[in-house]
């Protein structure tokens, strides 16, 4: 573990069913005979989770049980335009009722395309009685603020990841959601793809023996200089943009309570944000499972993870952002290599279904919503721990 020392590297060269998911990183992880611990929040906080926003609770809901969840979108970010708005529009469980931007006229064409209202100002959106839930694709620095405002306004919340990098703030927000019987969910889409459930089954069945190590990589090519992910005032940087994927994947398979054993973040002075990094994790206990995570936004594209066991390993490629029409391939190596072809799935659609199912109070969705809230706190804890370790302050 000493091969990766804590620190930050400064570059000098001038110049990102119910559909509730079946993720396994919801308790003790898979394939490890160790207590994976618990999140840093108190048991009461993490158990309370989101609240489920049933018809009988104080949270909003369509008038009839069969009515779709009415969605308002705060902002017209690229991910909203490319992925989430089409998914909301296609899903029978949801209906887009309004899109808000902070400047007049900026979303008129987008609203017209989706047959909904164009609203000026996020506060005006939250005041609308025809909005049951909001999707928040704002820059990362605004996620927690507008999630808080939306919960106070009585709206269910689907917010881009991470909700926050402050575990105390994450705990407060999940507690607020629970106290109002509202759903608060991070938009971590890959955990809703069935490929990862299949991998978890292989690990649980002992296909690769005892799980010993996890590694994951998510890197993307260099971004334009003016990309908002290069702006520190908007919460930019590789850790919160692409690093969250390997971190969340590690938790998905290894469980909560992961310890940061080493971390390095590579800073880019031109932008004032980190553009790459690596993290070492371990599960608690005397016989830990280790993890090595790599992320960056000035690299050749890579999106994969591997689980190494005592008798073999499993590799999943294009793991985090697969196209909806791509049939995922899971490669298993023991004494020979086996390839498991799986059906193509739309993880964006599955995420929308999971959120709507929880907000509408449908059977089977409550536990997934609670665990999703728990993971928002856990991810915030890991992000904070990575920064502290990389700074050398740990």
Secondary structure, 3 states (H helix, E strand, C coil): CCCCCCEEEEECCCCCCCCCCCCCCCCCCCCCCCCCCCCCCCHHHHHHCCCCCCCCCCCCCCCCCCCCEEEEEECCCHHHHHHHHHHHHHCCCEEEEEEEECCCCCCHHHHHHCCCEEEECHHHHHCCCCCCEEEECCCHHHHHHHHHHHHHCCCEEEECCCCCCCHHHHHHHHHHHHHCCCCEEECCCHHHCHHHHHHHHHHHCCCCCCEEEEEEEEECCCCCCCCHHHCHHHCCCHHHHHHHHHHHHHHHHHCCCCEEEEEEEEEECCCCEEEEEEEEEECCCCCCCEEEEEEECCCCCEEEEEEEECCCEEEEECCCCCCCCCCCEEEEECCCEEEEECCCCCHHHHHHHHHHHHHCCCCCCHHHHHHHHHHHHHHHHHHHHHHHHHHCCC
